């Protein structure tokens, strides 16, 4: 019974998550639309690319670690 309560709370929190992200996107959009030159837009795009790199590096590192561990276990068996 307790597990159902935790799942429902998680479901509600995840349900409101898109609303929070849309608010942030609207703020960035408003700032970029007020800028006459493209320097701010280019800087924000560079920042987005920079932040996108880290999840891929973490998942790639984790994948390599798991692959090596599985390879070691197969070798021992």
N, CA, C, O and CB atoms as a CASP TS submission, in Angstrom:
PFRMAT TS
TARGET T0000
AUTHOR 0000-0000-0000
METHOD Language model
MODEL 1
PARENT N/A
ATOM      1  N   UNK     1       0.823  -1.187   0.000  1.00  0.00           N
ATOM      2  CA  UNK     1       0.000   0.000   0.000  1.00  0.00           C
ATOM      3  C   UNK     1       0.875   1.261   0.000  1.00  0.00           C
ATOM      4  O   UNK     1       0.532   2.255  -0.641  1.00  0.00           O
ATOM      5  CB  UNK     1      -0.941  -0.008   1.211  1.00  0.00           C
ATOM      6  N   UNK     2       1.999   1.220   0.715  1.00  0.00           N
ATOM      7  CA  UNK     2       2.872   2.387   0.786  1.00  0.00           C
ATOM      8  C   UNK     2       3.537   2.656  -0.562  1.00  0.00           C
ATOM      9  O   UNK     2       3.799   3.806  -0.916  1.00  0.00           O
ATOM     10  CB  UNK     2       3.935   2.191   1.871  1.00  0.00           C
ATOM     11  N   UNK     3       3.804   1.594  -1.305  1.00  0.00           N
ATOM     12  CA  UNK     3       4.442   1.736  -2.598  1.00  0.00           C
ATOM     13  C   UNK     3       3.544   2.487  -3.579  1.00  0.00           C
ATOM     14  O   UNK     3       4.036   3.239  -4.421  1.00  0.00           O
ATOM     15  CB  UNK     3       4.804   0.370  -3.156  1.00  0.00           C
ATOM     16  N   UNK     4       2.240   2.287  -3.473  1.00  0.00           N
ATOM     17  CA  UNK     4       1.289   2.973  -4.349  1.00  0.00           C
ATOM     18  C   UNK     4       1.306   4.467  -4.067  1.00  0.00           C
ATOM     19  O   UNK     4       1.205   5.269  -4.996  1.00  0.00           O
ATOM     20  CB  UNK     4      -0.136   2.408  -4.163  1.00  0.00           C
ATOM     21  N   UNK     5       1.432   4.855  -2.811  1.00  0.00           N
ATOM     22  CA  UNK     5       1.491   6.269  -2.454  1.00  0.00           C
ATOM     23  C   UNK     5       2.727   6.945  -3.017  1.00  0.00           C
ATOM     24  O   UNK     5       2.657   8.072  -3.508  1.00  0.00           O
ATOM     25  CB  UNK     5       1.461   6.430  -0.950  1.00  0.00           C
ATOM     26  N   UNK     6       3.859   6.258  -2.947  1.00  0.00           N
ATOM     27  CA  UNK     6       5.098   6.810  -3.488  1.00  0.00           C
ATOM     28  C   UNK     6       5.010   6.963  -5.003  1.00  0.00           C
ATOM     29  O   UNK     6       5.481   7.952  -5.566  1.00  0.00           O
ATOM     30  CB  UNK     6       6.289   5.919  -3.115  1.00  0.00           C
ATOM     31  N   UNK     7       4.405   5.979  -5.651  1.00  0.00           N
ATOM     32  CA  UNK     7       4.276   6.047  -7.101  1.00  0.00           C
ATOM     33  C   UNK     7       3.346   7.179  -7.522  1.00  0.00           C
ATOM     34  O   UNK     7       3.600   7.850  -8.522  1.00  0.00           O
ATOM     35  CB  UNK     7       3.766   4.718  -7.649  1.00  0.00           C
ATOM     36  N   UNK     8       2.275   7.395  -6.771  1.00  0.00           N
ATOM     37  CA  UNK     8       1.350   8.457  -7.142  1.00  0.00           C
ATOM     38  C   UNK     8       1.981   9.839  -6.930  1.00  0.00           C
ATOM     39  O   UNK     8       1.744  10.752  -7.721  1.00  0.00           O
ATOM     40  CB  UNK     8       0.054   8.334  -6.331  1.00  0.00           C
ATOM     41  N   UNK     9       2.778   9.998  -5.871  1.00  0.00           N
ATOM     42  CA  UNK     9       3.467  11.272  -5.654  1.00  0.00           C
ATOM     43  C   UNK     9       4.464  11.516  -6.783  1.00  0.00           C
ATOM     44  O   UNK     9       4.551  12.629  -7.301  1.00  0.00           O
ATOM     45  CB  UNK     9       4.188  11.284  -4.279  1.00  0.00           C
ATOM     46  N   UNK    10       5.209  10.493  -7.164  1.00  0.00           N
ATOM     47  CA  UNK    10       6.159  10.615  -8.261  1.00  0.00           C
ATOM     48  C   UNK    10       5.440  10.973  -9.560  1.00  0.00           C
ATOM     49  O   UNK    10       5.929  11.794 -10.336  1.00  0.00           O
ATOM     50  CB  UNK    10       6.950   9.312  -8.431  1.00  0.00           C
ATOM     51  N   UNK    11       4.296  10.367  -9.796  1.00  0.00           N
ATOM     52  CA  UNK    11       3.513  10.638 -10.999  1.00  0.00           C
ATOM     53  C   UNK    11       3.052  12.094 -11.029  1.00  0.00           C
ATOM     54  O   UNK    11       3.097  12.731 -12.081  1.00  0.00           O
ATOM     55  CB  UNK    11       2.300   9.695 -11.075  1.00  0.00           C
ATOM     56  N   UNK    12       2.615  12.623  -9.906  1.00  0.00           N
ATOM     57  CA  UNK    12       2.157  14.015  -9.839  1.00  0.00           C
ATOM     58  C   UNK    12       3.327  14.969 -10.074  1.00  0.00           C
ATOM     59  O   UNK    12       3.198  15.943 -10.816  1.00  0.00           O
ATOM     60  CB  UNK    12       1.493  14.308  -8.470  1.00  0.00           C
ATOM     61  N   UNK    13       4.454  14.693  -9.449  1.00  0.00           N
ATOM     62  CA  UNK    13       5.632  15.558  -9.623  1.00  0.00           C
ATOM     63  C   UNK    13       6.079  15.550 -11.082  1.00  0.00           C
ATOM     64  O   UNK    13       6.360  16.607 -11.646  1.00  0.00           O
ATOM     65  CB  UNK    13       6.795  15.098  -8.703  1.00  0.00           C
ATOM     66  N   UNK    14       6.147  14.381 -11.694  1.00  0.00           N
ATOM     67  CA  UNK    14       6.543  14.291 -13.093  1.00  0.00           C
ATOM     68  C   UNK    14       5.508  14.929 -14.014  1.00  0.00           C
ATOM     69  O   UNK    14       5.845  15.389 -15.105  1.00  0.00           O
ATOM     70  CB  UNK    14       6.759  12.840 -13.482  1.00  0.00           C
ATOM     71  N   UNK    15       4.255  14.958 -13.580  1.00  0.00           N
ATOM     72  CA  UNK    15       3.209  15.605 -14.364  1.00  0.00           C
ATOM     73  C   UNK    15       3.381  17.110 -14.431  1.00  0.00           C
ATOM     74  O   UNK    15       3.057  17.726 -15.446  1.00  0.00           O
ATOM     75  CB  UNK    15       1.858  15.277 -13.791  1.00  0.00           C
ATOM     76  N   UNK    16       3.889  17.712 -13.357  1.00  0.00           N
ATOM     77  CA  UNK    16       4.083  19.159 -13.333  1.00  0.00           C
ATOM     78  C   UNK    16       5.429  19.589 -13.901  1.00  0.00           C
ATOM     79  O   UNK    16       5.646  20.783 -14.108  1.00  0.00           O
ATOM     80  CB  UNK    16       3.949  19.666 -11.925  1.00  0.00           C
ATOM     81  N   UNK    17       6.320  18.675 -14.153  1.00  0.00           N
ATOM     82  CA  UNK    17       7.647  19.002 -14.651  1.00  0.00           C
ATOM     83  C   UNK    17       7.625  19.761 -15.985  1.00  0.00           C
ATOM     84  O   UNK    17       8.385  20.718 -16.131  1.00  0.00           O
ATOM     85  CB  UNK    17       8.446  17.741 -14.804  1.00  0.00           C
ATOM     86  N   UNK    18       6.790  19.379 -16.967  1.00  0.00           N
ATOM     87  CA  UNK    18       6.766  20.156 -18.212  1.00  0.00           C
ATOM     88  C   UNK    18       6.348  21.611 -18.009  1.00  0.00           C
ATOM     89  O   UNK    18       6.812  22.490 -18.736  1.00  0.00           O
ATOM     90  CB  UNK    18       5.831  19.505 -19.199  1.00  0.00           C
ATOM     91  N   UNK    19       5.496  21.874 -17.050  1.00  0.00           N
ATOM     92  CA  UNK    19       5.085  23.252 -16.790  1.00  0.00           C
ATOM     93  C   UNK    19       6.262  24.092 -16.317  1.00  0.00           C
ATOM     94  O   UNK    19       6.382  25.260 -16.686  1.00  0.00           O
ATOM     95  CB  UNK    19       3.963  23.289 -15.754  1.00  0.00           C
ATOM     96  N   UNK    20       7.120  23.509 -15.509  1.00  0.00           N
ATOM     97  CA  UNK    20       8.287  24.228 -15.015  1.00  0.00           C
ATOM     98  C   UNK    20       9.282  24.494 -16.138  1.00  0.00           C
ATOM     99  O   UNK    20       9.870  25.574 -16.199  1.00  0.00           O
ATOM    100  CB  UNK    20       8.959  23.441 -13.890  1.00  0.00           C
ATOM    101  N   UNK    21       9.472  23.542 -17.011  1.00  0.00           N
ATOM    102  CA  UNK    21      10.436  23.733 -18.091  1.00  0.00           C
ATOM    103  C   UNK    21       9.922  24.717 -19.122  1.00  0.00           C
ATOM    104  O   UNK    21      10.717  25.454 -19.706  1.00  0.00           O
ATOM    105  CB  UNK    21      10.757  22.406 -18.758  1.00  0.00           C
ATOM    106  N   UNK    22       8.641  24.756 -19.363  1.00  0.00           N
ATOM    107  CA  UNK    22       8.098  25.728 -20.303  1.00  0.00           C
ATOM    108  C   UNK    22       8.296  27.142 -19.785  1.00  0.00           C
ATOM    109  O   UNK    22       8.539  28.054 -20.575  1.00  0.00           O
ATOM    110  CB  UNK    22       6.615  25.460 -20.558  1.00  0.00           C
ATOM    111  N   UNK    23       8.199  27.344 -18.493  1.00  0.00           N
ATOM    112  CA  UNK    23       8.394  28.669 -17.924  1.00  0.00           C
ATOM    113  C   UNK    23       9.830  29.134 -18.161  1.00  0.00           C
ATOM    114  O   UNK    23      10.058  30.301 -18.478  1.00  0.00           O
ATOM    115  CB  UNK    23       8.066  28.668 -16.417  1.00  0.00           C
ATOM    116  N   UNK    24      10.785  28.242 -18.013  1.00  0.00           N
ATOM    117  CA  UNK    24      12.170  28.617 -18.236  1.00  0.00           C
ATOM    118  C   UNK    24      12.411  28.927 -19.710  1.00  0.00           C
ATOM    119  O   UNK    24      13.127  29.874 -20.034  1.00  0.00           O
ATOM    120  CB  UNK    24      13.108  27.504 -17.764  1.00  0.00           C
ATOM    121  N   UNK    25      11.832  28.154 -20.586  1.00  0.00           N
ATOM    122  CA  UNK    25      12.021  28.410 -22.012  1.00  0.00           C
ATOM    123  C   UNK    25      11.433  29.749 -22.408  1.00  0.00           C
ATOM    124  O   UNK    25      12.010  30.453 -23.237  1.00  0.00           O
ATOM    125  CB  UNK    25      11.393  27.298 -22.844  1.00  0.00           C
ATOM    126  N   UNK    26      10.301  30.116 -21.837  1.00  0.00           N
ATOM    127  CA  UNK    26       9.692  31.405 -22.146  1.00  0.00           C
ATOM    128  C   UNK    26      10.589  32.549 -21.673  1.00  0.00           C
ATOM    129  O   UNK    26      10.669  33.580 -22.341  1.00  0.00           O
ATOM    130  CB  UNK    26       8.301  31.514 -21.498  1.00  0.00           C
ATOM    131  N   UNK    27      11.254  32.387 -20.549  1.00  0.00           N
ATOM    132  CA  UNK    27      12.155  33.436 -20.057  1.00  0.00           C
ATOM    133  C   UNK    27      13.358  33.584 -20.983  1.00  0.00           C
ATOM    134  O   UNK    27      13.753  34.703 -21.311  1.00  0.00           O
ATOM    135  CB  UNK    27      12.625  33.121 -18.619  1.00  0.00           C
ATOM    136  N   UNK    28      13.924  32.496 -21.395  1.00  0.00           N
ATOM    137  CA  UNK    28      15.073  32.566 -22.313  1.00  0.00           C
ATOM    138  C   UNK    28      14.643  33.198 -23.633  1.00  0.00           C
ATOM    139  O   UNK    28      15.358  34.023 -24.202  1.00  0.00           O
ATOM    140  CB  UNK    28      15.674  31.151 -22.561  1.00  0.00           C
ATOM    141  N   UNK    29      13.493  32.808 -24.100  1.00  0.00           N
ATOM    142  CA  UNK    29      12.988  33.345 -25.372  1.00  0.00           C
ATOM    143  C   UNK    29      12.764  34.841 -25.281  1.00  0.00           C
ATOM    144  O   UNK    29      13.095  35.575 -26.212  1.00  0.00           O
ATOM    145  CB  UNK    29      11.685  32.647 -25.773  1.00  0.00           C
ATOM    146  N   UNK    30      12.209  35.302 -24.175  1.00  0.00           N
ATOM    147  CA  UNK    30      11.968  36.729 -24.003  1.00  0.00           C
ATOM    148  C   UNK    30      13.273  37.511 -23.987  1.00  0.00           C
ATOM    149  O   UNK    30      13.351  38.592 -24.570  1.00  0.00           O
ATOM    150  CB  UNK    30      11.190  36.984 -22.719  1.00  0.00           C
ATOM    151  N   UNK    31      14.280  36.990 -23.339  1.00  0.00           N
ATOM    152  CA  UNK    31      15.579  37.671 -23.296  1.00  0.00           C
ATOM    153  C   UNK    31      16.197  37.714 -24.687  1.00  0.00           C
ATOM    154  O   UNK    31      16.746  38.739 -25.091  1.00  0.00           O
ATOM    155  CB  UNK    31      16.536  36.966 -22.307  1.00  0.00           C
ATOM    156  N   UNK    32      16.113  36.621 -25.413  1.00  0.00           N
ATOM    157  CA  UNK    32      16.737  36.577 -26.734  1.00  0.00           C
ATOM    158  C   UNK    32      16.011  37.454 -27.739  1.00  0.00           C
ATOM    159  O   UNK    32      16.643  38.003 -28.641  1.00  0.00           O
ATOM    160  CB  UNK    32      16.783  35.154 -27.241  1.00  0.00           C
ATOM    161  N   UNK    33      14.708  37.598 -27.607  1.00  0.00           N
ATOM    162  CA  UNK    33      13.961  38.429 -28.543  1.00  0.00           C
ATOM    163  C   UNK    33      14.244  39.907 -28.342  1.00  0.00           C
ATOM    164  O   UNK    33      14.097  40.688 -29.283  1.00  0.00           O
ATOM    165  CB  UNK    33      12.481  38.169 -28.403  1.00  0.00           C
ATOM    166  N   UNK    34      14.644  40.313 -27.146  1.00  0.00           N
ATOM    167  CA  UNK    34      14.922  41.720 -26.901  1.00  0.00           C
ATOM    168  C   UNK    34      16.315  42.131 -27.356  1.00  0.00           C
ATOM    169  O   UNK    34      16.592  43.324 -27.475  1.00  0.00           O
ATOM    170  CB  UNK    34      14.758  42.024 -25.440  1.00  0.00           C
ATOM    171  N   UNK    35      17.181  41.187 -27.610  1.00  0.00           N
ATOM    172  CA  UNK    35      18.544  41.489 -28.039  1.00  0.00           C
ATOM    173  C   UNK    35      18.554  41.770 -29.539  1.00  0.00           C
ATOM    174  O   UNK    35      18.022  40.984 -30.322  1.00  0.00           O
ATOM    175  CB  UNK    35      19.506  40.320 -27.693  1.00  0.00           C
ATOM    176  N   UNK    36      19.161  42.892 -29.942  1.00  0.00           N
ATOM    177  CA  UNK    36      19.235  43.257 -31.357  1.00  0.00           C
ATOM    178  C   UNK    36      20.291  42.421 -32.084  1.00  0.00           C
ATOM    179  O   UNK    36      20.056  41.940 -33.192  1.00  0.00           O
ATOM    180  CB  UNK    36      19.551  44.754 -31.507  1.00  0.00           C
ATOM    181  N   UNK    37      21.449  42.253 -31.451  1.00  0.00           N
ATOM    182  CA  UNK    37      22.494  41.450 -32.087  1.00  0.00           C
ATOM    183  C   UNK    37      22.344  39.991 -31.678  1.00  0.00           C
ATOM    184  O   UNK    37      21.614  39.675 -30.739  1.00  0.00           O
ATOM    185  CB  UNK    37      23.901  41.976 -31.712  1.00  0.00           C
ATOM    186  N   UNK    38      23.025  39.119 -32.374  1.00  0.00           N
ATOM    187  CA  UNK    38      22.884  37.692 -32.108  1.00  0.00           C
ATOM    188  C   UNK    38      23.880  37.146 -31.113  1.00  0.00           C
ATOM    189  O   UNK    38      24.000  35.929 -30.974  1.00  0.00           O
ATOM    190  CB  UNK    38      23.008  36.941 -33.369  1.00  0.00           C
ATOM    191  N   UNK    39      24.603  38.011 -30.412  1.00  0.00           N
ATOM    192  CA  UNK    39      25.634  37.529 -29.491  1.00  0.00           C
ATOM    193  C   UNK    39      25.042  36.731 -28.338  1.00  0.00           C
ATOM    194  O   UNK    39      25.576  35.685 -27.966  1.00  0.00           O
ATOM    195  CB  UNK    39      26.435  38.697 -28.945  1.00  0.00           C
ATOM    196  N   UNK    40      23.946  37.216 -27.773  1.00  0.00           N
ATOM    197  CA  UNK    40      23.337  36.506 -26.638  1.00  0.00           C
ATOM    198  C   UNK    40      22.777  35.158 -27.078  1.00  0.00           C
ATOM    199  O   UNK    40      22.915  34.160 -26.372  1.00  0.00           O
ATOM    200  CB  UNK    40      22.219  37.358 -26.001  1.00  0.00           C
ATOM    201  N   UNK    41      22.144  35.135 -28.250  1.00  0.00           N
ATOM    202  CA  UNK    41      21.582  33.870 -28.747  1.00  0.00           C
ATOM    203  C   UNK    41      22.689  32.856 -29.014  1.00  0.00           C
ATOM    204  O   UNK    41      22.546  31.673 -28.706  1.00  0.00           O
ATOM    205  CB  UNK    41      20.761  34.107 -30.035  1.00  0.00           C
ATOM    206  N   UNK    42      23.785  33.327 -29.583  1.00  0.00           N
ATOM    207  CA  UNK    42      24.904  32.422 -29.858  1.00  0.00           C
ATOM    208  C   UNK    42      25.518  31.897 -28.560  1.00  0.00           C
ATOM    209  O   UNK    42      25.890  30.727 -28.472  1.00  0.00           O
ATOM    210  CB  UNK    42      25.977  33.137 -30.698  1.00  0.00           C
ATOM    211  N   UNK    43      25.619  32.753 -27.570  1.00  0.00           N
ATOM    212  CA  UNK    43      26.180  32.332 -26.279  1.00  0.00           C
ATOM    213  C   UNK    43      25.274  31.315 -25.599  1.00  0.00           C
ATOM    214  O   UNK    43      25.763  30.345 -25.018  1.00  0.00           O
ATOM    215  CB  UNK    43      26.391  33.547 -25.359  1.00  0.00           C
ATOM    216  N   UNK    44      23.971  31.519 -25.662  1.00  0.00           N
ATOM    217  CA  UNK    44      23.041  30.558 -25.046  1.00  0.00           C
ATOM    218  C   UNK    44      23.085  29.229 -25.786  1.00  0.00           C
ATOM    219  O   UNK    44      23.037  28.172 -25.157  1.00  0.00           O
ATOM    220  CB  UNK    44      21.598  31.117 -25.042  1.00  0.00           C
ATOM    221  N   UNK    45      23.175  29.265 -27.106  1.00  0.00           N
ATOM    222  CA  UNK    45      23.278  28.015 -27.868  1.00  0.00           C
ATOM    223  C   UNK    45      24.561  27.270 -27.531  1.00  0.00           C
ATOM    224  O   UNK    45      24.552  26.046 -27.403  1.00  0.00           O
ATOM    225  CB  UNK    45      23.221  28.298 -29.372  1.00  0.00           C
ATOM    226  N   UNK    46      25.658  27.996 -27.388  1.00  0.00           N
ATOM    227  CA  UNK    46      26.914  27.349 -26.995  1.00  0.00           C
ATOM    228  C   UNK    46      26.802  26.735 -25.602  1.00  0.00           C
ATOM    229  O   UNK    46      27.321  25.645 -25.361  1.00  0.00           O
ATOM    230  CB  UNK    46      28.073  28.359 -27.033  1.00  0.00           C
ATOM    231  N   UNK    47      26.137  27.419 -24.696  1.00  0.00           N
ATOM    232  CA  UNK    47      25.940  26.893 -23.345  1.00  0.00           C
ATOM    233  C   UNK    47      25.094  25.633 -23.340  1.00  0.00           C
ATOM    234  O   UNK    47      25.356  24.703 -22.577  1.00  0.00           O
ATOM    235  CB  UNK    47      25.294  27.942 -22.466  1.00  0.00           C
ATOM    236  N   UNK    48      24.078  25.604 -24.193  1.00  0.00           N
ATOM    237  CA  UNK    48      23.215  24.415 -24.278  1.00  0.00           C
ATOM    238  C   UNK    48      24.021  23.220 -24.780  1.00  0.00           C
ATOM    239  O   UNK    48      23.908  22.120 -24.240  1.00  0.00           O
ATOM    240  CB  UNK    48      22.001  24.678 -25.215  1.00  0.00           C
ATOM    241  N   UNK    49      24.828  23.436 -25.808  1.00  0.00           N
ATOM    242  CA  UNK    49      25.659  22.345 -26.339  1.00  0.00           C
ATOM    243  C   UNK    49      26.646  21.873 -25.278  1.00  0.00           C
ATOM    244  O   UNK    49      26.874  20.673 -25.127  1.00  0.00           O
ATOM    245  CB  UNK    49      26.417  22.799 -27.614  1.00  0.00           C
ATOM    246  N   UNK    50      27.228  22.814 -24.549  1.00  0.00           N
ATOM    247  CA  UNK    50      28.176  22.472 -23.490  1.00  0.00           C
ATOM    248  C   UNK    50      27.503  21.625 -22.415  1.00  0.00           C
ATOM    249  O   UNK    50      28.087  20.649 -21.945  1.00  0.00           O
ATOM    250  CB  UNK    50      28.771  23.746 -22.866  1.00  0.00           C
ATOM    251  N   UNK    51      26.299  21.979 -22.025  1.00  0.00           N
ATOM    252  CA  UNK    51      25.594  21.219 -20.995  1.00  0.00           C
ATOM    253  C   UNK    51      25.101  19.865 -21.511  1.00  0.00           C
ATOM    254  O   UNK    51      24.931  18.933 -20.724  1.00  0.00           O
ATOM    255  CB  UNK    51      24.419  22.026 -20.470  1.00  0.00           C
ATOM    256  N   UNK    52      24.871  19.745 -22.817  1.00  0.00           N
ATOM    257  CA  UNK    52      24.417  18.469 -23.372  1.00  0.00           C
ATOM    258  C   UNK    52      25.526  17.425 -23.385  1.00  0.00           C
ATOM    259  O   UNK    52      25.243  16.226 -23.399  1.00  0.00           O
ATOM    260  CB  UNK    52      23.887  18.671 -24.782  1.00  0.00           C
ATOM    261  N   UNK    53      26.760  17.853 -23.381  1.00  0.00           N
ATOM    262  CA  UNK    53      27.882  16.916 -23.486  1.00  0.00           C
ATOM    263  C   UNK    53      27.981  16.017 -22.256  1.00  0.00           C
ATOM    264  O   UNK    53      28.277  14.829 -22.386  1.00  0.00           O
ATOM    265  CB  UNK    53      29.193  17.680 -23.676  1.00  0.00           C
ATOM    266  N   UNK    54      27.742  16.557 -21.083  1.00  0.00           N
ATOM    267  CA  UNK    54      27.983  15.812 -19.847  1.00  0.00           C
ATOM    268  C   UNK    54      27.102  14.575 -19.663  1.00  0.00           C
ATOM    269  O   UNK    54      27.621  13.540 -19.244  1.00  0.00           O
ATOM    270  CB  UNK    54      27.786  16.718 -18.688  1.00  0.00           C
ATOM    271  N   UNK    55      25.808  14.623 -19.950  1.00  0.00           N
ATOM    272  CA  UNK    55      25.039  13.366 -19.828  1.00  0.00           C
ATOM    273  C   UNK    55      25.561  12.265 -20.750  1.00  0.00           C
ATOM    274  O   UNK    55      25.583  11.094 -20.373  1.00  0.00           O
ATOM    275  CB  UNK    55      23.567  13.624 -20.134  1.00  0.00           C
ATOM    276  N   UNK    56      25.979  12.645 -21.958  1.00  0.00           N
ATOM    277  CA  UNK    56      26.514  11.642 -22.876  1.00  0.00           C
ATOM    278  C   UNK    56      27.834  11.075 -22.371  1.00  0.00           C
ATOM    279  O   UNK    56      28.080   9.873 -22.478  1.00  0.00           O
ATOM    280  CB  UNK    56      26.702  12.244 -24.267  1.00  0.00           C
ATOM    281  N   UNK    57      28.680  11.935 -21.824  1.00  0.00           N
ATOM    282  CA  UNK    57      29.942  11.443 -21.260  1.00  0.00           C
ATOM    283  C   UNK    57      29.705  10.511 -20.078  1.00  0.00           C
ATOM    284  O   UNK    57      30.360   9.476 -19.959  1.00  0.00           O
ATOM    285  CB  UNK    57      30.820  12.614 -20.825  1.00  0.00           C
ATOM    286  N   UNK    58      28.773  10.876 -19.207  1.00  0.00           N
ATOM    287  CA  UNK    58      28.480  10.025 -18.048  1.00  0.00           C
ATOM    288  C   UNK    58      27.904   8.677 -18.466  1.00  0.00           C
ATOM    289  O   UNK    58      28.315   7.636 -17.954  1.00  0.00           O
ATOM    290  CB  UNK    58      27.508  10.730 -17.109  1.00  0.00           C
ATOM    291  N   UNK    59      26.963   8.697 -19.387  1.00  0.00           N
ATOM    292  CA  UNK    59      26.354   7.430 -19.822  1.00  0.00           C
ATOM    293  C   UNK    59      27.369   6.585 -20.597  1.00  0.00           C
ATOM    294  O   UNK    59      27.389   5.362 -20.460  1.00  0.00           O
ATOM    295  CB  UNK    59      25.100   7.700 -20.698  1.00  0.00           C
ATOM    296  N   UNK    60      28.208   7.229 -21.408  1.00  0.00           N
ATOM    297  CA  UNK    60      29.241   6.488 -22.131  1.00  0.00           C
ATOM    298  C   UNK    60      30.242   5.862 -21.181  1.00  0.00           C
ATOM    299  O   UNK    60      30.641   4.712 -21.362  1.00  0.00           O
ATOM    300  CB  UNK    60      29.960   7.399 -23.112  1.00  0.00           C
ATOM    301  N   UNK    61      30.654   6.619 -20.161  1.00  0.00           N
ATOM    302  CA  UNK    61      31.582   6.083 -19.168  1.00  0.00           C
ATOM    303  C   UNK    61      30.980   4.919 -18.403  1.00  0.00           C
ATOM    304  O   UNK    61      31.649   3.919 -18.147  1.00  0.00           O
ATOM    305  CB  UNK    61      31.999   7.168 -18.200  1.00  0.00           C
ATOM    306  N   UNK    62      29.718   5.055 -18.041  1.00  0.00           N
ATOM    307  CA  UNK    62      29.028   3.966 -17.343  1.00  0.00           C
ATOM    308  C   UNK    62      28.915   2.736 -18.238  1.00  0.00           C
ATOM    309  O   UNK    62      29.110   1.610 -17.779  1.00  0.00           O
ATOM    310  CB  UNK    62      27.629   4.418 -16.887  1.00  0.00           C
ATOM    311  N   UNK    63      28.600   2.952 -19.512  1.00  0.00           N
ATOM    312  CA  UNK    63      28.503   1.835 -20.451  1.00  0.00           C
ATOM    313  C   UNK    63      29.822   1.108 -20.618  1.00  0.00           C
ATOM    314  O   UNK    63      29.858  -0.122 -20.658  1.00  0.00           O
ATOM    315  CB  UNK    63      28.023   2.324 -21.795  1.00  0.00           C
ATOM    316  N   UNK    64      30.905   1.862 -20.714  1.00  0.00           N
ATOM    317  CA  UNK    64      32.238   1.250 -20.846  1.00  0.00           C
ATOM    318  C   UNK    64      32.591   0.470 -19.585  1.00  0.00           C
ATOM    319  O   UNK    64      33.139  -0.630 -19.666  1.00  0.00           O
ATOM    320  CB  UNK    64      33.312   2.331 -21.122  1.00  0.00           C
ATOM    321  N   UNK    65      32.278   1.039 -18.417  1.00  0.00           N
ATOM    322  CA  UNK    65      32.555   0.347 -17.163  1.00  0.00           C
ATOM    323  C   UNK    65      31.792  -0.978 -17.081  1.00  0.00           C
ATOM    324  O   UNK    65      32.369  -2.005 -16.726  1.00  0.00           O
ATOM    325  CB  UNK    65      32.191   1.241 -15.973  1.00  0.00           C
ATOM    326  N   UNK    66      30.515  -0.955 -17.403  1.00  0.00           N
ATOM    327  CA  UNK    66      29.701  -2.183 -17.354  1.00  0.00           C
ATOM    328  C   UNK    66      30.221  -3.192 -18.363  1.00  0.00           C
ATOM    329  O   UNK    66      30.316  -4.380 -18.055  1.00  0.00           O
ATOM    330  CB  UNK    66      28.206  -1.870 -17.632  1.00  0.00           C
ATOM    331  N   UNK    67      30.559  -2.739 -19.562  1.00  0.00           N
ATOM    332  CA  UNK    67      31.055  -3.634 -20.595  1.00  0.00           C
ATOM    333  C   UNK    67      32.346  -4.318 -20.146  1.00  0.00           C
ATOM    334  O   UNK    67      32.512  -5.521 -20.345  1.00  0.00           O
ATOM    335  CB  UNK    67      31.284  -2.865 -21.898  1.00  0.00           C
ATOM    336  N   UNK    68      33.261  -3.551 -19.541  1.00  0.00           N
ATOM    337  CA  UNK    68      34.521  -4.140 -19.071  1.00  0.00           C
ATOM    338  C   UNK    68      34.287  -5.139 -17.944  1.00  0.00           C
ATOM    339  O   UNK    68      34.924  -6.192 -17.907  1.00  0.00           O
ATOM    340  CB  UNK    68      35.475  -3.043 -18.599  1.00  0.00           C
ATOM    341  N   UNK    69      33.387  -4.818 -17.034  1.00  0.00           N
ATOM    342  CA  UNK    69      33.093  -5.743 -15.937  1.00  0.00           C
ATOM    343  C   UNK    69      32.481  -7.044 -16.463  1.00  0.00           C
ATOM    344  O   UNK    69      32.837  -8.129 -16.004  1.00  0.00           O
ATOM    345  CB  UNK    69      32.141  -5.084 -14.923  1.00  0.00           C
ATOM    346  N   UNK    70      31.579  -6.935 -17.409  1.00  0.00           N
ATOM    347  CA  UNK    70      30.987  -8.148 -17.983  1.00  0.00           C
ATOM    348  C   UNK    70      32.036  -8.968 -18.730  1.00  0.00           C
ATOM    349  O   UNK    70      32.018 -10.198 -18.687  1.00  0.00           O
ATOM    350  CB  UNK    70      29.829  -7.785 -18.929  1.00  0.00           C
ATOM    351  N   UNK    71      32.945  -8.282 -19.412  1.00  0.00           N
ATOM    352  CA  UNK    71      34.012  -8.967 -20.132  1.00  0.00           C
ATOM    353  C   UNK    71      34.938  -9.712 -19.169  1.00  0.00           C
ATOM    354  O   UNK    71      35.356 -10.835 -19.451  1.00  0.00           O
ATOM    355  CB  UNK    71      34.814  -7.965 -20.968  1.00  0.00           C
ATOM    356  N   UNK    72      35.258  -9.083 -18.027  1.00  0.00           N
ATOM    357  CA  UNK    72      36.100  -9.724 -17.010  1.00  0.00           C
ATOM    358  C   UNK    72      35.420 -10.954 -16.433  1.00  0.00           C
ATOM    359  O   UNK    72      36.063 -11.985 -16.239  1.00  0.00           O
ATOM    360  CB  UNK    72      36.433  -8.737 -15.886  1.00  0.00           C
ATOM    361  N   UNK    73      34.139 -10.855 -16.162  1.00  0.00           N
ATOM    362  CA  UNK    73      33.404 -11.992 -15.581  1.00  0.00           C
ATOM    363  C   UNK    73      33.318 -13.158 -16.545  1.00  0.00           C
ATOM    364  O   UNK    73      33.415 -14.314 -16.131  1.00  0.00           O
ATOM    365  CB  UNK    73      32.000 -11.565 -15.174  1.00  0.00           C
ATOM    366  N   UNK    74      33.135 -12.869 -17.835  1.00  0.00           N
ATOM    367  CA  UNK    74      33.092 -13.945 -18.825  1.00  0.00           C
ATOM    368  C   UNK    74      34.453 -14.625 -18.942  1.00  0.00           C
ATOM    369  O   UNK    74      34.534 -15.839 -19.128  1.00  0.00           O
ATOM    370  CB  UNK    74      32.650 -13.401 -20.194  1.00  0.00           C
ATOM    371  N   UNK    75      35.522 -13.833 -18.832  1.00  0.00           N
ATOM    372  CA  UNK    75      36.868 -14.383 -18.935  1.00  0.00           C
ATOM    373  C   UNK    75      37.179 -15.319 -17.770  1.00  0.00           C
ATOM    374  O   UNK    75      37.844 -16.339 -17.947  1.00  0.00           O
ATOM    375  CB  UNK    75      37.894 -13.257 -18.988  1.00  0.00           C
ATOM    376  N   UNK    76      36.683 -14.961 -16.551  1.00  0.00           N
ATOM    377  CA  UNK    76      36.934 -15.785 -15.375  1.00  0.00           C
ATOM    378  C   UNK    76      36.123 -17.076 -15.406  1.00  0.00           C
ATOM    379  O   UNK    76      36.551 -18.092 -14.859  1.00  0.00           O
ATOM    380  CB  UNK    76      36.616 -15.004 -14.112  1.00  0.00           C
ATOM    381  N   UNK    77      34.977 -17.041 -16.030  1.00  0.00           N
ATOM    382  CA  UNK    77      34.085 -18.213 -16.017  1.00  0.00           C
ATOM    383  C   UNK    77      34.477 -19.274 -16.986  1.00  0.00           C
ATOM    384  O   UNK    77      33.813 -20.307 -17.073  1.00  0.00           O
ATOM    385  CB  UNK    77      32.696 -17.805 -16.304  1.00  0.00           C
TER
END
